[in-house]
Amino acid sequence: MARDFVARDGIESLGSILFPYSAKTTTYTIGDEDYFIDCTSGTFAVTLPTAVGVSGNVYIIKNSGSGTITVATTSSQTIDGSSTKTLSQYQSIQVQSNGANWVVAGTSGSTGATGSTGTTGQTGSTGQTGATGQTGTNGFTGQTGTTGQTGATGATGQTGTNGLTGQTGATGQTGSTGQTGATGITGSTGTTGQTGTTGQTGTTGQTGATGQTGATGQTGTTGQTGLTGQTGLTGQTGATGFTGETGTTGQTGATGQTGTTGETGAGFNTVSNYGDNRILTSDGTSNAANAESNLTFDGNTLTLGSATGATGVAVNILGSTGQLFQVTDTITGNILEVGDLSGNPIFTVNSTGFTKTLSGYFTGQTSTFVVFSMPDTNGVGAAFNYYVINTATNGYRYGQVMVVWNATANTAEFTDTSTEDLGSSTGGLIFTANVTSNNLELTANITSGTWTIKIGASIL
């Protein structure tokens, strides 16, 4: 059955007119049988059906709750050019299909102040009204049959002269009203006359909350409208008044008084063994100090000296977990040691001339370079403990290069003793030792691979 409904001589209702009403609290897609969708609570989306093939269909969506309602479309269709519309509390929107997209027929937005109205143009003359014919007696109204599709409207002819109005016959009894058929497709709207220039719009006032809109009654057939006269030009808006000057800033209040400073505690009031440039240390009492004769500072040099005949530790610096630095007041054994954070010695000077040092740590090496160099007059023999890692193949090797040299003859002999390779071959790196330009040099000769190298040297 077709859904079109055409009323040619008006519609008379003997009671209220019902339109479909749906209350929603969660995401919803509008169906063919819907008309008024009332979103009573929550924040969610209401999706319109396709606008294609349903030109003229009308839907009203309202947000009666405190959340936010998003009106969406399908198939990338638009609502007045936008993919979605958003409704705040108590806002509503009425949309109508134009056969391809949705157009807004009415929304409850904020109303701005009305600008000045231009002078109204002259109204065109009204054509003569033809005489009205006599009205026949009204018969009983039968049931309304199914309405056919409305044909295209022909051009309107000129209105003839109205005849005299005859006497109205007695009105017959009205028959029962038949069921209302579906609304027919709305005809195209005529071209709108030109609008005059609009004046500047004043500041928009705040709009109060919009009340709920009742159901709209059916509109009777509208008579033909006469031609609209052109709208006059809008008057100019008056200039805006000047802004008043800003008042001067008030004076700043006075700052409150500062409280008195507390008393300073007592310092040293007794110094024993005093002398020029001596540094004071506490003698264990609250106000007395001792001027140390073996710890002086003259403004340029800090001097630490042991007592005459002493053979103990002169300087001892401790780290968080061990000894970092130590100097002894002796002529035998280790007279200087430097340790790592754990207290393990990494540099030692012995009274016999023995020196141990962590000489170098190198990463990412791919070509031959000198690992260690020192003047050949510093000794005649050395032992270089080492480990090498080929980071490209995970090959490991540990060994020791022992060297003896003659500084006068500029000659050297060395032996490299090492473990077997671990993981993969380490043959891409070998060590050589030579005396070059009065320096003893240990060279890492690299033919392949990428290497990490660590060396520790002992010199005699």
C-alpha positions in Angstrom: 0.0 0.0 0.0 1.3 3.5 -0.9 2.1 5.8 2.0 1.0 9.0 0.3 -1.9 11.1 1.6 -3.5 14.1 -0.2 -6.0 16.5 1.2 -7.5 18.7 -1.5 -10.2 20.6 0.4 -8.7 20.7 3.9 -8.8 18.4 6.9 -11.3 18.6 9.8 -10.4 16.9 13.0 -13.0 16.0 15.6 -10.3 15.1 18.2 -6.6 15.1 18.9 -4.1 14.0 16.2 -1.5 11.4 17.2 2.1 11.2 16.0 4.5 8.4 16.9 6.5 9.1 20.1 9.5 7.1 21.3 11.5 7.7 24.6 15.1 6.5 24.4 18.0 6.3 27.0 20.7 4.6 24.9 22.1 4.5 21.3 19.2 4.2 18.8 18.8 4.1 15.0 15.5 5.7 13.7 13.1 3.5 11.9 10.4 4.1 9.2 7.6 4.2 11.8 9.3 6.8 14.1 8.5 10.5 14.2 9.3 12.1 17.6 12.3 10.6 19.4 12.7 11.9 23.0 16.1 11.3 24.6 15.2 11.3 28.3 18.6 10.7 29.9 22.2 9.8 29.2 24.8 10.7 26.6 24.5 8.7 23.3 24.0 8.9 19.5 20.7 8.8 17.5 21.3 7.8 13.9 19.0 8.9 11.0 18.0 6.4 8.3 19.1 6.9 4.8 17.7 10.0 3.1 17.8 8.4 -0.3 14.3 7.4 -1.7 12.4 9.0 1.2 12.2 12.7 0.1 9.9 14.6 2.4 10.3 12.3 5.5 10.4 14.4 8.7 11.8 13.4 12.1 12.1 15.4 15.4 14.8 14.5 17.9 14.8 16.2 21.4 17.3 16.0 24.4 15.1 16.1 27.5 18.0 14.7 29.7 21.1 16.3 31.2 23.6 14.6 28.9 24.7 15.3 25.3 22.9 13.8 22.2 24.7 13.4 18.9 22.4 13.2 15.8 24.4 11.2 13.2 23.8 10.0 9.6 24.4 6.9 7.5 26.3 6.4 4.2 28.3 9.7 4.6 25.1 11.7 4.3 24.9 15.2 5.9 22.6 17.4 8.0 22.8 20.9 6.5 26.3 20.0 5.2 27.5 18.5 8.5 28.0 14.8 9.3 26.5 15.3 12.8 24.5 17.7 15.0 24.8 18.0 18.8 21.9 18.7 21.2 22.4 20.0 24.7 19.7 19.7 27.4 16.2 20.7 26.2 17.4 21.4 22.7 15.6 19.7 19.7 16.0 19.5 15.9 13.6 18.8 13.1 15.1 17.3 9.9 13.5 16.5 6.5 14.9 14.4 3.7 15.5 16.1 0.3 16.1 12.7 -1.3 19.9 12.7 -0.9 20.7 14.3 2.4 18.9 15.7 5.5 18.1 19.4 5.9 17.2 21.2 9.2 13.6 22.3 9.3 13.9 23.7 12.8 16.1 23.7 15.8 15.9 25.3 19.3 19.1 27.5 19.1 19.8 30.7 20.9 17.9 33.8 19.4 20.0 36.8 18.9 18.8 40.4 19.1 16.9 41.6 16.0 18.6 44.1 13.8 17.0 47.3 12.6 14.3 46.7 10.0 14.7 48.5 6.7 11.9 50.5 5.1 9.2 48.3 3.7 8.9 48.3 -0.1 5.5 49.1 -1.8 3.1 46.3 -2.0 2.0 45.3 -5.4 -1.7 45.8 -6.3 -4.0 42.9 -5.7 -5.9 41.4 -8.6 -9.7 41.5 -8.6 -11.5 38.7 -6.9 -14.0 36.8 -9.0 -17.6 36.3 -7.9 -18.2 33.3 -5.7 -20.6 30.7 -7.0 -23.5 29.2 -4.9 -22.5 26.5 -2.5 -24.5 23.3 -2.8 -25.9 21.3 0.1 -23.3 19.3 1.8 -23.8 15.5 1.6 -22.7 12.9 4.1 -19.0 12.3 4.2 -18.0 8.7 3.2 -15.0 6.8 4.2 -11.8 8.1 2.7 -10.2 5.8 0.2 -6.6 5.2 -0.5 -4.9 8.4 -1.8 -3.1 8.2 -5.0 0.2 9.9 -5.8 -0.1 13.6 -6.4 0.6 14.7 -9.9 2.8 17.7 -10.8 1.1 21.1 -10.3 0.4 23.0 -13.4 1.0 26.8 -13.7 -1.6 28.9 -12.0 -3.9 30.9 -14.3 -5.1 34.4 -13.5 -7.9 34.7 -11.0 -11.2 35.6 -12.6 -13.7 38.0 -11.3 -15.5 36.6 -8.2 -19.2 36.1 -8.6 -21.9 37.0 -6.0 -22.0 34.7 -3.0 -25.1 32.6 -3.0 -27.0 31.4 0.1 -25.4 28.6 2.0 -27.5 25.5 2.1 -28.1 23.5 5.3 -25.1 21.5 6.4 -25.6 17.8 6.4 -24.5 15.5 9.1 -20.8 14.7 9.0 -19.9 11.1 8.4 -17.3 9.2 10.4 -13.8 10.3 9.6 -11.8 7.7 7.7 -8.3 6.7 8.6 -5.7 9.2 7.6 -3.4 8.0 4.8 0.3 8.7 4.7 1.4 12.2 3.8 2.2 12.8 0.2 5.5 14.2 -1.1 5.8 17.9 -0.7 6.0 20.0 -3.8 9.0 22.2 -4.6 9.0 25.6 -3.0 8.7 28.6 -5.3 11.6 31.1 -5.8 12.0 33.5 -2.9 12.1 37.3 -3.7 15.3 39.3 -3.1 15.9 40.3 0.5 17.0 43.9 1.3 20.4 44.6 2.9 20.5 43.5 6.5 21.5 45.9 9.3 24.2 45.1 11.8 23.1 42.7 14.5 23.2 43.8 18.1 24.6 41.8 21.0 22.7 38.5 21.5 21.0 38.1 24.9 20.9 34.8 26.7 18.1 32.6 25.7 16.1 30.8 28.4 15.5 27.1 28.3 13.0 26.0 25.6 9.9 24.3 26.8 8.6 21.1 25.2 6.7 21.6 22.0 3.3 20.1 21.7 2.2 18.1 18.6 1.4 20.3 15.6 -2.1 20.2 14.1 -2.6 19.6 10.4 -2.5 22.8 8.3 -5.3 23.5 5.8 -4.7 24.2 2.2 -3.0 27.6 1.7 -4.4 30.0 -0.9 -2.2 31.5 -3.5 0.0 34.4 -2.3 0.3 37.6 -4.2 3.7 38.8 -5.4 5.9 40.3 -2.7 7.2 43.8 -3.2 10.9 44.5 -3.0 12.3 45.1 0.5 13.6 48.6 1.1 17.2 49.3 2.1 18.1 48.9 5.8 19.0 52.0 7.7 22.5 52.5 9.0 23.3 51.5 12.5 24.3 54.3 14.9 27.9 54.6 16.0 29.0 52.9 19.2 29.6 55.1 22.2 33.1 55.7 23.7 34.4 53.5 26.5 34.8 55.2 29.8 38.2 55.7 31.3 39.7 53.2 33.7 39.8 54.4 37.3 43.2 54.8 39.1 44.7 52.0 41.0 44.6 52.2 44.8 47.7 52.7 46.9 49.6 49.7 48.2 49.5 49.2 51.9 52.7 49.6 54.0 54.9 46.6 54.6 54.9 45.2 58.1 58.0 45.4 60.4 60.6 42.6 60.3 61.0 40.6 63.5 64.2 40.7 65.5 67.0 38.3 64.8 67.7 35.6 67.3 70.9 35.4 69.3 74.0 33.8 67.8 75.3 30.7 69.6 78.8 30.8 71.2 81.8 29.7 69.0 85.4 28.6 69.9 86.5 30.8 72.8 89.7 28.9 73.7 92.5 27.8 71.1 95.4 25.7 72.1 98.7 25.4 70.3 97.8 28.4 68.2 100.1 29.6 65.3 100.0 31.3 61.9 98.1 29.5 59.1 97.3 26.5 61.3 93.8 24.9 60.8 91.6 24.5 63.9 90.1 21.2 64.9 87.8 20.5 67.9 89.4 19.2 71.1 86.2 17.3 72.0 84.7 20.1 74.2 81.9 22.5 73.3 83.9 25.7 72.9 87.7 24.8 72.7 89.9 24.0 69.6 93.4 22.9 68.8 95.5 24.6 66.1 97.1 21.7 64.2 100.9 22.3 63.5 100.9 19.6 60.7 97.8 21.0 58.8 98.3 24.6 57.4 96.9 26.8 54.7 98.7 30.0 53.7 96.1 31.2 51.2 97.6 29.3 48.2 98.9 25.9 49.5 97.3 23.3 51.7 100.1 21.4 53.5 99.7 18.1 55.3 102.8 16.9 57.2 103.4 14.0 59.5 104.9 14.3 62.9 108.7 13.8 63.1 109.5 10.1 63.0 106.0 8.9 62.1 105.7 5.9 59.7 101.9 5.5 59.5 99.2 6.5 57.0 99.4 10.2 56.2 96.3 10.6 53.9 93.3 8.2 53.9 90.2 8.9 51.8 87.3 6.5 52.1 84.3 6.0 49.7 80.8 4.7 50.5 82.0 1.1 50.5 85.8 1.1 50.6 89.1 3.0 50.5 89.5 5.4 47.5 92.9 7.0 48.1 95.8 6.4 50.5 99.3 7.9 51.0 101.6 6.5 53.6 104.5 8.2 55.4 107.0 5.5 54.7 109.9 4.7 52.4 109.1 1.0 51.9 106.1 -0.9 50.5 103.1 0.7 48.8 103.4 4.5 49.3 100.4 5.5 47.1 97.2 3.6 46.3 94.0 4.6 44.4 91.0 2.3 44.6 87.6 2.0 42.9 84.3 2.6 44.7 84.6 -0.9 46.4 88.1 -0.2 47.7 89.9 -2.4 45.2 93.3 -0.9 44.2 93.4 0.1 40.5 96.6 2.2 40.7 99.6 1.5 43.1 103.1 3.0 43.4 105.6 0.9 45.4 108.9 2.1 46.9 110.8 -0.4 44.7 109.4 1.3 41.5 106.6 -1.2 40.8 103.6 0.4 39.3 100.2 -1.1 38.5 97.6 0.7 36.5 94.3 0.1 34.6 95.6 1.3 31.3 92.6 1.4 29.0 89.1 0.3 28.0 88.0 0.5 24.3 84.7 -0.4 22.5 83.6 -0.5 18.9 87.1 -0.9 17.4 87.4 -2.0 13.8 90.9 -1.0 12.7 94.5 -1.2 14.1 95.4 1.3 16.9 97.9 1.8 19.8 96.4 0.5 23.0 99.2 1.6 25.4 102.1 3.9 25.2 104.7 5.2 27.7 108.3 6.5 27.6 110.8 3.6 27.4 112.8 5.0 30.2 110.1 4.2 32.8 111.2 0.6 33.1 112.6 -2.4 31.3 109.7 -4.9 31.6 105.9 -5.0 31.6 103.0 -7.4 31.8 99.7 -6.5 30.0 96.7 -8.5 31.2 93.9 -8.2 28.7 90.5 -9.5 27.5 89.0 -9.1 24.0 85.5 -9.6 22.7 84.5 -9.8 19.0 81.0 -8.2 19.4 80.0 -9.2 15.9 80.4 -13.0 16.6 80.5 -13.2 20.4 84.1 -14.6 20.4 85.9 -14.2 23.8 89.7 -14.5 24.7 91.8 -13.7 27.8 95.6 -13.4 27.9 98.8 -11.7 28.9 101.4 -10.0 26.8 104.9 -10.0 28.5 107.4 -7.5 27.2 111.1 -6.7 27.9 112.9 -3.9 26.2 116.3 -2.0 25.9 115.8 1.8 25.8 119.3 2.4 24.6 119.2 -0.1 21.7 115.5 0.6 20.9 114.7 -3.1 20.8 112.0 -5.2 22.4 110.8 -8.9 22.7 107.3 -10.0 23.7 105.2 -13.2 24.2 101.4 -13.4 24.0 99.9 -16.2 26.1 96.1 -16.6 26.1 93.2 -19.0 26.6 91.4 -20.9 23.9 88.7 -19.0 22.0 85.3 -19.0 23.7 82.2 -18.9 21.5 83.8 -18.2 18.1 87.2 -17.3 16.7 89.1 -14.2 17.9 91.8 -14.6 15.2 90.9 -11.2 13.8 92.9 -9.4 16.5 96.5 -9.9 17.7 98.8 -7.8 19.9 102.4 -6.7 19.1 104.9 -4.7 21.3 107.7 -2.4 20.0 109.9 0.5 20.9 109.0 3.4 18.6 110.3 7.0 18.9 111.6 6.4 22.5 108.2 5.0 23.6 107.1 1.5 24.5 103.9 0.8 22.5 101.4 -2.1 22.7 99.4 -2.2 19.4 96.1 -4.0 18.7 96.3 -5.3 15.1 92.7 -5.7 13.7 92.0 -7.5 10.4 88.3 -8.2 10.9 85.4 -7.9 13.4 84.3 -5.2 15.8 86.1 -5.3 19.2 85.8 -4.5 22.9 89.3 -4.4 24.5 90.3 -3.9 28.2 94.0 -3.7 29.3 95.7 -3.7 32.7 99.5 -3.0 32.9 102.2 -3.7 35.4 105.5 -1.9 34.8 108.9 -2.7 36.3 
